[in-house]
Amino acid sequence: MTSGVVERVQRVDRLRQNAAPGEPREVATLQAALRDIAAVRSWASAAEASVVSELEAASPFPEATIADASRCSVTAAAKTRERSGTLDAAPSFGEALSVASIVTGHVDELTRAAKKLNGEQRTELFGRADTLLADAEGSTIERFRKTLAREIKSIQRDDGMERLERQRRATTLSTWVDDEGMWNLRAKFDPLTGVKLGKRIDATLATVFAESTPGSCPTDAREKQQHLRALSLERLLLPDTAGSAMPITHSGTAEFVAVIDVDQPNGAGEPSVDWGIDVEIPMRVIADMLSAGTAAITPVVVRNGVVIHAPGQLDLGRSARHANRAQRRALRSMYATCAVPGCSTHYERCKIHHILWWSRGGRTDLANLLPVCVHHHHKIHDAGWIVAIDEHRRLTITLPDGTVMTTGPPTRRAG
């Protein structure tokens, strides 16, 4: 096993030593090097976990020892310690990590899943480790996360209500003034409250800053969105002193978009349902909200990454330039983030781009719309990027230098 790691390191080192300035290597060669690096990283994570496991008995404060040796923060050291604990409880995952049949991210997802359970339930989860490993070895981290979510639901026989009550009791808020004189706020809420607050902030941002942005905005796309969200929170909390007379309306109803994917079974012979939120809310709570009229559910059916049913008008032609609510909801069912591969900007903070530009006769039809972040929207309009999608929404991006990036149909992720 160790000899295989050494061979991988040597191959990567030779690649680096033989690099010729101005002569890029073939993509396949670089991909092979990245696979070698990933395998070495997985082996190192497994070895690190083994050492940390021994450290538990040797050090009175393992996190400090890890942080000192690794030159990382105590928080990062605590995560390393948790990973080690997971591999102690599920040794088959440690063996798989050593030979790179899984990556560190799979172990971290198992760790996060275990933290959602009480002691007896965690034991039951780790008792399923061999079955879970078989799934992890053939899955992306994202797909494995969904597998774990199903396992948690089957283990939490109270439908997650006990966990929700613990989360509600753990709600906290703190404030402080930093060295630059900035007033800071940090808060932690249960997922249901978090969804409601997040929707309020996003709705305020869309209402107030959709057409114009204040001069205080940073130029960096990510920093700009963070700045606008902070201003949106300010508007919500201090509506009379926010410097604008524009009214903000608040709906008392939370909308949940239930994305029904007919190509993805849920393990019970039924299509999987994604509620469009990146946190877990017990079904009993959602049912109570529906009964009380404080929540509404809108179903969207997708197959192979394409919407085959969604309520509302999805094709507006040239009658309107901006996407309507039904179109945004349908796009959100397919994309959780910017459609550009590798971009993690949340869908709610993306612009809806006309693939055939509106200025060139493009129609505001669902098939011609794509969510992209501010940064990539600029690349398309000002830097010569060309985007196209086919009937299955497979995306092709052609860069000015001729490089072509392609993706398969969008994979639904909580959004």
VOGU-3710 file (C-alpha; in Angstrom, 3 decimals, decimal comma):
1> mtsgvvervq> 0,000/0,000/0,000  2,766/2,429/0,981  4,717/1,623/-2,171  1,694/2,597/-4,249  1,582/5,954/-2,496  5,288/6,493/-3,146  4,816/5,697/-6,839  2,012/8,232/-7,096  4,104/10,913/-5,408  7,019/10,177/-7,742
11> rvdrlrqnaa> 4,795/10,439/-10,820  3,466/13,823/-9,718  6,974/15,013/-8,886  8,270/13,973/-12,318  5,398/15,834/-13,938  6,263/18,991/-12,036  10,013/18,669/-12,712  9,462/18,178/-16,444  7,135/21,137/-16,862  8,193/23,273/-19,821
21> pgeprevatl> 7,262/26,984/-19,715  4,651/27,873/-22,321  3,983/24,236/-23,257  0,791/23,048/-21,521  0,332/19,323/-21,156  -2,646/17,304/-22,389  -5,714/17,487/-20,179  -5,643/13,701/-19,741  -2,092/13,899/-18,363  -3,056/16,570/-15,855
31> qaalrdiaav> -6,189/14,660/-14,856  -4,075/11,590/-14,145  -1,863/13,714/-11,901  -4,903/15,049/-10,070  -6,126/11,486/-9,485  -2,723/10,601/-8,050  -2,831/13,642/-5,776  -6,348/12,778/-4,605  -5,254/9,222/-3,815  -2,248/10,452/-1,825
41> rswasaaeas> -4,460/12,907/0,032  -6,902/10,111/0,936  -4,076/7,904/2,196  -2,699/10,808/4,241  -6,132/11,466/5,787  -6,420/7,804/6,803  -2,909/7,862/8,263  -3,640/11,119/10,103  -6,787/9,616/11,618  -4,832/6,606/12,834
51> vvseleaasp> -2,206/8,806/14,525  -4,879/11,022/16,085  -6,625/7,930/17,441  -3,445/7,030/19,352  -3,075/10,645/20,447  -6,392/10,450/22,334  -4,746/8,472/25,140  -1,429/10,329/25,049  -2,486/13,979/25,151  -4,741/15,750/27,684
61> fpeatiadas> -5,800/18,248/25,014  -5,614/16,485/21,622  -6,976/19,441/19,641  -4,165/21,707/20,855  -1,561/19,057/20,076  -2,966/18,531/16,585  -3,176/22,282/15,938  0,412/22,808/17,079  1,794/19,955/14,980  -0,269/20,709/11,887
71> rcsvtaaakt> -0,119/24,502/12,174  -3,886/24,707/11,867  -6,624/26,227/14,014  -8,096/24,423/16,991  -11,395/24,307/15,073  -9,736/22,490/12,173  -8,026/20,180/14,665  -11,390/19,349/16,230  -12,681/18,352/12,793  -9,673/16,072/12,335
81> rersgtldaa> -10,382/14,501/15,702  -14,032/13,920/14,775  -12,953/12,272/11,523  -10,653/9,980/13,475  -13,533/9,031/15,774  -15,702/8,181/12,772  -13,039/5,905/11,304  -12,624/4,191/14,683  -16,363/3,507/14,701  -16,422/2,478/11,017
91> psfgealsva> -13,013/0,871/10,319  -14,056/-0,285/6,850  -14,191/3,380/5,838  -10,611/3,821/7,064  -9,413/0,915/4,943  -11,254/2,279/1,901  -9,788/5,737/2,480  -6,276/4,267/2,633  -6,636/2,752/-0,831  -8,490/5,800/-2,195
101> sivtghvdel> -11,704/3,977/-3,084  -13,390/6,845/-1,216  -12,209/10,358/-0,390  -12,068/12,350/2,833  -15,336/14,072/1,955  -17,222/10,770/2,232  -15,916/10,304/5,768  -16,809/13,869/6,705  -20,373/13,336/5,458  -20,639/10,217/7,634
111> traakklnge> -19,333/12,265/10,573  -21,945/14,974/10,001  -24,687/12,373/9,710  -23,651/10,727/12,995  -23,755/14,075/14,818  -27,444/14,359/13,963  -28,225/11,208/15,977  -28,185/10,296/19,638  -25,860/7,618/21,016  -28,050/4,588/20,328
121> qrtelfgrad> -28,968/5,858/16,881  -25,297/6,506/16,044  -24,482/2,920/16,928  -27,205/1,800/14,537  -25,814/4,044/11,772  -22,266/2,716/12,177  -23,705/-0,792/12,222  -24,698/-0,159/8,622  -21,168/0,925/7,687  -20,458/-1,873/5,215
131> tlladaegst> -23,650/-1,176/3,270  -22,976/2,554/3,366  -19,409/2,009/2,176  -20,601/0,115/-0,885  -22,727/3,131/-1,768  -19,937/5,644/-1,015  -17,453/3,847/-3,280  -19,732/4,341/-6,264  -21,092/7,784/-5,393  -20,126/11,396/-5,465
141> ierfrktlar> -20,051/13,125/-2,088  -23,339/14,801/-2,942  -25,112/11,537/-3,733  -23,680/9,908/-0,615  -25,061/12,800/1,441  -28,533/11,985/0,113  -28,053/8,305/0,938  -27,131/9,227/4,497  -30,184/11,494/4,746  -32,411/8,516/3,913
151> eiksiqrddg> -30,622/6,367/6,481  -31,079/9,028/9,141  -34,802/9,227/8,432  -35,140/5,470/8,773  -33,247/5,548/12,091  -35,003/8,581/13,550  -38,297/6,905/14,270  -39,677/10,133/15,763  -39,439/11,803/12,311  -36,648/14,062/13,582
161> merlerqrra> -38,841/15,925/16,089  -36,489/15,197/18,994  -33,589/16,665/17,044  -35,605/19,736/16,072  -36,403/20,378/19,735  -32,691/20,119/20,591  -31,912/22,588/17,804  -34,522/25,035/19,095  -32,998/24,884/22,561  -29,574/25,565/21,029
171> ttlstwvdde> -30,660/28,840/19,388  -28,161/31,567/20,281  -27,179/35,101/19,319  -24,079/37,060/20,286  -22,646/40,463/19,374  -19,227/42,058/19,758  -17,054/44,894/18,432  -13,923/43,824/16,588  -10,498/45,504/16,393  -11,611/47,635/13,429
181> gmwnlrakfd> -14,580/48,992/15,352  -17,107/46,966/13,367  -20,176/45,732/15,234  -20,479/41,990/14,645  -23,449/39,685/14,983  -23,384/35,893/15,085  -26,542/33,816/15,428  -27,548/30,170/15,255  -31,154/29,096/14,642  -33,028/25,864/14,194
191> pltgvklgkr> -33,517/24,933/10,501  -37,180/25,933/10,308  -36,491/29,409/11,684  -33,421/29,613/9,461  -35,436/28,880/6,330  -37,955/31,588/7,224  -35,260/34,166/7,971  -33,319/33,262/4,826  -36,391/33,667/2,651  -37,141/37,066/4,214
201> idatlatvfa> -33,598/38,283/3,568  -33,587/36,993/-0,023  -37,023/38,519/-0,710  -35,878/41,868/0,659  -32,720/41,733/-1,432  -34,731/40,963/-4,567  -37,243/43,755/-3,825  -34,836/46,533/-2,911  -31,676/45,811/-4,863  -32,880/43,974/-7,987
211> estpgscptd> -32,553/46,937/-10,325  -29,942/49,113/-8,598  -27,144/48,662/-6,093  -25,788/51,184/-3,586  -22,421/52,789/-4,144  -21,034/51,027/-1,081  -21,064/47,639/-2,873  -17,707/45,878/-3,366  -16,785/44,936/-6,939  -16,082/41,286/-6,126
221> arekqqhlra> -19,254/39,300/-6,944  -19,251/37,177/-3,784  -18,452/40,109/-1,497  -21,133/42,153/-3,241  -23,801/39,557/-2,463  -22,690/39,325/1,162  -22,843/43,114/1,417  -26,347/43,251/-0,071  -27,582/40,518/2,262  -26,277/42,515/5,220
231> lslerlllpd> -28,096/45,609/3,949  -31,234/43,508/3,480  -31,068/42,395/7,092  -30,602/46,008/8,127  -33,713/46,936/6,119  -35,698/44,179/7,821  -34,638/45,163/11,330  -34,535/48,946/10,860  -37,124/49,726/8,150  -37,504/53,371/9,198
241> tagsampith> -33,802/54,239/9,154  -32,564/52,357/6,091  -32,462/55,449/3,908  -35,207/54,497/1,465  -38,943/54,899/1,348  -39,405/51,756/-0,730  -41,904/49,535/1,108  -41,106/45,953/1,999  -43,968/43,481/2,113  -43,754/40,273/4,075
251> sgtaefvavi> -45,757/37,198/3,254  -46,918/35,101/6,156  -46,756/31,953/4,045  -43,590/29,931/3,484  -43,431/28,281/0,060  -41,798/24,874/-0,279  -41,058/23,615/-3,767  -41,294/19,819/-3,790  -39,101/18,576/-6,643  -40,222/15,084/-7,639
261> dvdqpngage> -37,479/13,316/-9,584  -38,960/10,333/-11,404  -35,473/9,037/-12,279  -34,211/8,918/-8,678  -35,802/6,241/-6,422  -36,045/6,986/-2,706  -35,221/3,426/-1,623  -38,889/2,470/-1,228  -39,698/2,088/-4,905  -40,955/5,672/-5,155
271> psvdwgidve> -39,577/8,800/-6,838  -37,365/10,909/-4,581  -38,693/14,241/-3,354  -36,409/17,212/-2,699  -37,971/20,010/-0,669  -35,695/22,687/-2,073  -34,048/23,588/1,234  -30,539/22,797/2,405  -31,564/21,920/5,954  -33,703/19,142/7,377
281> ipmrviadml> -37,219/19,890/8,639  -39,378/17,040/9,960  -42,331/16,191/7,731  -44,649/16,538/10,733  -43,693/20,204/11,064  -44,271/20,863/7,359  -47,652/19,097/7,611  -48,612/21,274/10,600  -47,646/24,416/8,670  -49,789/23,308/5,746
291> sagtaaitpv> -52,752/22,693/8,036  -52,325/26,099/9,664  -52,057/27,838/6,307  -48,556/29,144/7,051  -46,913/27,079/4,296  -47,710/26,154/0,718  -46,266/23,313/-1,353  -45,728/23,634/-5,084  -44,855/20,374/-6,888  -42,387/20,332/-9,793
301> vvrngvviha> -41,704/17,072/-11,643  -38,325/16,525/-13,337  -36,899/13,729/-15,443  -33,274/13,488/-16,571  -32,659/17,060/-15,442  -35,596/18,528/-17,392  -38,847/19,914/-15,975  -41,787/17,896/-17,287  -44,420/19,526/-15,082  -44,531/22,819/-13,191
311> pgqldlgrsa> -47,384/25,192/-12,438  -47,663/28,584/-14,087  -46,662/30,040/-17,441  -43,171/28,855/-18,397  -42,919/30,448/-21,846  -43,379/34,221/-22,177  -41,836/34,717/-25,602  -41,096/38,381/-26,283  -43,962/39,627/-24,092  -41,682/40,073/-21,038
321> rhanraqrra> -37,959/40,473/-20,622  -37,641/39,210/-17,045  -38,402/35,684/-15,867  -41,640/35,337/-13,939  -42,121/33,547/-10,623  -43,133/30,248/-12,255  -40,011/30,215/-14,423  -37,748/31,033/-11,484  -39,375/28,261/-9,459  -38,886/25,773/-12,322
331> lrsmyatcav> -35,229/26,746/-12,776  -34,679/26,495/-9,031  -35,961/22,923/-9,158  -33,094/22,039/-11,503  -30,268/24,229/-10,202  -29,209/24,910/-6,625  -26,284/27,065/-7,752  -24,918/28,927/-10,741  -25,122/26,639/-13,780  -21,416/27,072/-14,601
341> pgcsthyerc> -19,506/23,912/-13,560  -17,724/24,289/-10,220  -19,452/27,541/-9,196  -21,067/27,356/-5,741  -22,952/30,677/-5,805  -26,439/29,922/-4,487  -29,309/30,011/-6,974  -31,070/32,761/-5,033  -28,106/35,041/-5,739  -27,900/34,325/-9,467
351> kihhilwwsr> -29,185/36,290/-12,442  -31,468/34,630/-14,984  -29,581/34,785/-18,290  -31,105/34,530/-21,774  -28,984/31,956/-23,625  -29,931/33,637/-26,891  -29,609/37,189/-25,610  -32,766/39,279/-25,305  -31,039/42,052/-27,268  -30,554/39,590/-30,127
361> ggrtdlanll> -34,149/38,448/-30,260  -34,014/35,821/-27,503  -37,273/34,702/-25,937  -38,135/34,585/-22,254  -38,965/30,888/-22,449  -37,805/28,298/-19,937  -35,661/26,543/-22,567  -33,750/29,801/-23,151  -33,099/30,666/-19,491  -30,134/29,761/-17,295
371> pvcvhhhhki> -29,151/30,858/-13,760  -25,642/32,331/-13,601  -23,858/34,321/-10,903  -22,821/37,945/-11,381  -19,213/36,949/-12,095  -20,080/34,462/-14,838  -22,822/36,708/-16,222  -20,077/39,273/-16,819  -17,924/36,600/-18,495  -20,757/35,768/-20,898
381> hdagwivaid> -21,663/39,353/-21,782  -18,264/41,034/-21,672  -15,532/38,399/-21,941  -16,673/36,384/-24,935  -17,967/33,235/-23,246  -20,521/31,407/-25,400  -23,100/29,166/-23,705  -25,551/26,710/-25,217  -27,859/23,990/-23,922  -29,570/21,116/-25,723
391> ehrrltitlp> -33,036/19,634/-25,207  -31,791/17,773/-22,094  -30,228/20,979/-20,702  -26,726/19,633/-21,232  -24,567/22,740/-21,032  -21,705/23,666/-23,362  -19,455/26,647/-22,645  -16,965/27,786/-25,276  -14,204/30,109/-24,041  -12,480/32,723/-26,227
401> dgtvmttgpp> -9,348/30,542/-26,523  -11,411/27,669/-27,949  -11,591/25,639/-24,729  -14,929/23,833/-24,438  -16,534/22,803/-21,135  -19,533/20,494/-21,101  -21,837/19,077/-18,440  -24,615/16,534/-18,341  -28,197/17,413/-17,411  -28,483/19,377/-14,160
411> trrag> -28,566/17,222/-11,033  -31,106/18,402/-8,510  -29,557/19,569/-5,239  -31,232/21,150/-2,282  -31,565/24,841/-2,975
//
